[in-house]
Amino acid sequence: MMSVDLREERLYQQVDLVRGAGSRLRGELCIMSLVAYLADEQHTDRPRTASPFVRNFAIQLNDGAPTALRQDLKPFAPRIMGTNDGHDLQRALLVYRVVIEEVWPRAERDAVIVWDDVVPEPRINGLRSFATTLRRRSAKLSLTAHFRALRDAHERGDCLMIGTLAGRLLVELVQRVPTLQQWCWSKALELLDLLCDLSCDERASIIGFSYGSGSLSRTAH
């Protein structure tokens, strides 16, 4: 039977993940300021214990995801602790490979229905149809720009930018392509899981779930 850490469960119930670093006094944190709290660091979204690559990737998921989906990141906070281990190049290669081999081909295949108007929408008037077409073209251009920027970062060997752009591409797909939202969000969480697992054996001895000494209280709603 899988054990449940009740301390973690109680903490997650007290915290709402929000965009930006948030406030401990209000019980509103982002994923990285929650990591800082668990690591007993000062309130920051740049905790020393976290891999810079993981931070860049996770921040994009945190700030770009809808509110309800964002809460799925909470269980990753204790796992991100101790990832500042010098393995970010391996993380960058892993994420880039998954985006190139899995995410972008799926987006090109499945999102064509949205981008190219294969499925006609009910037309109320010409203006409504025109506005819909503009939104779809804007979505396609934005996603393609993120993908090209990611390839450029890979060619430059810009490891940390790969984390930022890959996370941004995933949340753009979540936001803009409803038919891919669940798949892309699951893939984003799967990637974060793999990033935390990388070299986990080496850091197992330094990670122990603990609560920071700073104030953390949630105001009543």
Backbone torsions as a table, in degrees:
resi	resn	phi	psi	omega
1	MET	NA	134.4	-179.4
2	MET	-74.8	129.3	-179.9
3	SER	-79.8	151.8	179.3
4	VAL	-119.1	125.5	176.9
5	ASP	-80.6	107.3	-175.5
6	LEU	-67.3	-27.7	176.8
7	ARG	-62.9	-43.4	177.6
8	GLU	-62.3	-46.5	-178.0
9	GLU	-58.6	-43.8	-179.6
10	ARG	-65.3	-40.1	179.9
11	LEU	-64.8	-43.2	-179.1
12	TYR	-62.8	-32.4	177.7
13	GLN	-69.8	-25.1	-179.0
14	GLN	-86.0	-18.0	-172.9
15	VAL	-108.8	136.3	168.0
16	ASP	-109.4	127.8	174.6
17	LEU	-80.2	131.1	-176.8
18	VAL	-131.6	167.5	172.8
19	ARG	-70.8	146.4	-178.9
20	GLY	80.7	174.3	-174.8
21	ALA	-67.1	-25.5	178.0
22	GLY	77.6	-162.4	-177.6
23	SER	-142.5	127.3	177.4
24	ARG	-65.1	-34.9	-177.6
25	LEU	-63.8	-32.4	-179.9
26	ARG	-92.6	-3.9	-177.0
27	GLY	68.4	28.4	179.0
28	GLU	-118.7	114.1	-176.0
29	LEU	-134.5	160.8	166.6
30	CYS	-92.5	172.7	-177.2
31	ILE	-58.7	-38.0	-176.4
32	MET	-79.0	-32.6	175.1
33	SER	-72.4	-25.3	172.2
34	LEU	-69.0	-39.4	175.1
35	VAL	-60.0	-44.7	179.6
36	ALA	-60.5	-40.7	179.0
37	TYR	-62.6	-46.7	-179.7
38	LEU	-63.7	-32.1	-178.4
39	ALA	-86.2	5.6	179.8
40	ASP	60.8	36.6	174.7
41	GLU	-100.0	168.1	176.5
42	GLN	-65.7	163.5	-178.2
43	HIS	-65.7	114.7	-178.0
44	THR	-162.5	156.9	173.0
45	ASP	-101.3	14.6	176.3
46	ARG	-127.2	61.7	-177.8
47	PRO	-65.4	140.9	-178.9
48	ARG	-64.2	-28.6	-175.8
49	THR	-71.9	-15.6	-172.3
50	ALA	-97.4	142.4	171.0
51	SER	-58.5	131.4	176.1
52	PRO	-58.6	-35.2	178.5
53	PHE	-66.3	-46.9	178.9
54	VAL	-60.9	-41.6	178.7
55	ARG	-57.8	-50.5	-178.4
56	ASN	-59.4	-41.8	-179.8
57	PHE	-67.8	-48.2	-176.0
58	ALA	-66.7	-36.4	179.4
59	ILE	-62.3	-38.7	178.0
60	GLN	-63.3	-42.1	177.8
61	LEU	-64.3	-43.5	-178.0
62	ASN	-61.9	-49.2	-172.9
63	ASP	-81.3	-21.9	-176.1
64	GLY	-98.0	-17.8	-176.0
65	ALA	-79.3	150.2	170.4
66	PRO	-58.1	156.2	-174.1
67	THR	-53.9	-45.4	-176.5
68	ALA	-65.7	-43.8	179.4
69	LEU	-66.8	-35.5	-179.1
70	ARG	-54.8	-34.1	-177.7
71	GLN	-64.7	-19.1	177.6
72	ASP	-64.4	-15.2	-178.0
73	LEU	-79.3	-17.1	-173.9
74	LYS	-52.2	-47.5	-176.8
75	PRO	-63.4	-14.5	-179.9
76	PHE	-80.9	-16.9	-174.6
77	ALA	-55.8	-52.4	179.5
78	PRO	-66.3	-24.7	-179.4
79	ARG	-77.9	-25.3	178.1
80	ILE	-73.0	-24.7	177.7
81	MET	-57.8	133.2	177.6
82	GLY	83.8	5.0	-179.1
83	THR	-80.9	-5.0	177.5
84	ASN	-77.0	73.1	-166.1
85	ASP	-121.7	8.4	177.6
86	GLY	82.8	12.0	-177.5
87	HIS	-107.9	26.4	-175.1
88	ASP	-71.1	-26.2	175.9
89	LEU	-63.0	-44.1	177.2
90	GLN	-62.6	-38.3	178.6
91	ARG	-63.5	-42.9	-179.1
92	ALA	-63.1	-42.9	179.3
93	LEU	-64.0	-39.9	178.9
94	LEU	-62.3	-50.5	-177.3
95	VAL	-64.5	-43.6	-179.6
96	TYR	-61.0	-43.2	-179.3
97	ARG	-62.0	-43.1	-178.9
98	VAL	-65.4	-40.9	179.3
99	VAL	-65.1	-45.1	-177.2
100	ILE	-67.6	-41.8	-172.6
101	GLU	-90.6	-24.0	-174.6
102	GLU	-121.8	-52.5	-170.8
103	VAL	-70.3	-53.6	-174.9
104	TRP	-67.5	-42.2	175.4
105	PRO	-58.5	-38.6	178.7
106	ARG	-66.7	-40.7	179.7
107	ALA	-64.5	-44.4	179.8
108	GLU	-64.0	-36.6	-177.8
109	ARG	-76.1	-48.8	-172.1
110	ASP	-84.4	-32.0	-175.6
111	ALA	-80.9	-8.3	179.8
112	VAL	-59.6	-30.1	178.0
113	ILE	-62.3	-39.3	179.4
114	VAL	-76.3	-45.9	-173.7
115	TRP	-69.1	-38.6	-171.3
116	ASP	-104.3	11.9	175.8
117	ASP	57.7	37.2	177.0
118	VAL	-63.0	-39.0	177.7
119	VAL	-98.4	111.3	-177.2
120	PRO	-68.7	144.2	177.4
121	GLU	-95.9	155.4	172.0
122	PRO	-59.0	132.9	-176.6
123	ARG	-103.1	118.4	176.2
124	ILE	-86.6	-43.4	176.1
125	ASN	-161.6	170.5	-177.6
126	GLY	-61.3	-37.2	-178.4
127	LEU	-64.0	-41.4	179.6
128	ARG	-61.8	-44.0	179.8
129	SER	-64.6	-41.4	-179.4
130	PHE	-64.4	-43.7	179.9
131	ALA	-63.8	-39.6	178.1
132	THR	-63.2	-43.1	179.2
133	THR	-61.8	-42.3	179.5
134	LEU	-62.8	-41.9	179.7
135	ARG	-62.6	-41.4	-178.6
136	ARG	-67.1	-41.8	178.3
137	ARG	-65.1	-38.9	178.0
138	SER	-62.1	-41.4	178.6
139	ALA	-63.1	-44.5	-179.0
140	LYS	-63.3	-44.2	-179.9
141	LEU	-63.8	-41.9	-179.7
142	SER	-63.7	-46.5	-179.0
143	LEU	-65.1	-42.4	179.2
144	THR	-63.8	-38.6	178.4
145	ALA	-63.3	-42.1	178.0
146	HIS	-63.7	-40.8	-179.2
147	PHE	-65.7	-43.1	179.2
148	ARG	-65.6	-39.5	177.6
149	ALA	-63.0	-36.6	178.0
150	LEU	-64.6	-45.1	178.0
151	ARG	-61.7	-39.6	178.8
152	ASP	-63.9	-41.2	179.2
153	ALA	-63.3	-38.5	177.9
154	HIS	-64.6	-43.0	179.9
155	GLU	-65.6	-33.3	178.2
156	ARG	-78.6	-14.0	-174.9
157	GLY	75.0	26.6	-179.6
158	ASP	-85.4	86.4	-172.6
159	CYS	-57.1	-50.9	-174.7
160	LEU	-67.9	-34.8	178.9
161	MET	-66.6	-30.7	176.0
162	ILE	-59.4	-42.3	178.2
163	GLY	-61.5	-44.4	179.7
164	THR	-63.5	-49.6	-174.3
165	LEU	-71.0	-36.1	177.5
166	ALA	-65.5	-43.5	177.2
167	GLY	-63.1	-40.4	-179.3
168	ARG	-66.4	-40.1	178.8
169	LEU	-63.1	-42.9	-179.5
170	LEU	-62.8	-44.5	-178.4
171	VAL	-73.3	-28.3	173.8
172	GLU	-63.4	-40.8	176.8
173	LEU	-65.2	-40.2	177.9
174	VAL	-60.9	-41.7	-176.1
175	GLN	-76.8	-38.7	-167.0
176	ARG	-100.4	-21.2	-176.7
177	VAL	-121.0	89.2	-175.0
178	PRO	-54.3	-34.8	-178.2
179	THR	-68.1	-17.5	-179.4
180	LEU	-108.3	0.0	-171.8
181	GLN	-55.6	-52.5	-175.3
182	GLN	-67.1	-41.0	-179.2
183	TRP	-64.5	-45.6	-177.9
184	CYS	-67.9	-37.5	178.7
185	TRP	-67.7	-40.9	176.7
186	SER	-62.7	-39.1	178.0
187	LYS	-66.5	-38.1	177.9
188	ALA	-62.8	-44.3	178.9
189	LEU	-67.2	-37.3	177.5
190	GLU	-61.8	-42.5	178.5
191	LEU	-64.8	-43.9	178.1
192	LEU	-60.8	-38.0	177.0
193	ASP	-60.5	-46.7	179.6
194	LEU	-64.9	-38.2	179.6
195	LEU	-64.5	-37.3	178.3
196	CYS	-72.4	-33.5	-178.5
197	ASP	-73.5	-25.2	-177.6
198	LEU	-58.3	122.5	-178.9
199	SER	62.0	24.2	-177.1
200	CYS	-62.5	-31.2	-180.0
201	ASP	-62.7	-35.5	-178.0
202	GLU	-69.5	-29.1	-175.5
203	ARG	-106.5	3.9	-176.3
204	ALA	-57.5	-35.3	-175.0
205	SER	-72.7	-17.8	-177.1
206	ILE	-101.7	-5.4	-178.8
207	ILE	-102.8	118.1	172.5
208	GLY	-138.2	131.4	-176.8
209	PHE	-62.7	125.9	-179.9
210	SER	-145.8	160.2	179.0
211	TYR	-106.1	137.1	177.8
212	GLY	-64.8	160.9	-178.3
213	SER	-86.3	-10.6	-178.5
214	GLY	-71.5	165.1	-179.6
215	SER	-71.2	138.4	174.4
216	LEU	-146.4	102.3	180.0
217	SER	-136.9	141.7	-178.5
218	ARG	-102.2	130.0	179.0
219	THR	-75.0	150.7	-180.0
220	ALA	-69.4	143.6	178.1
221	HIS	-97.3	NA	NA
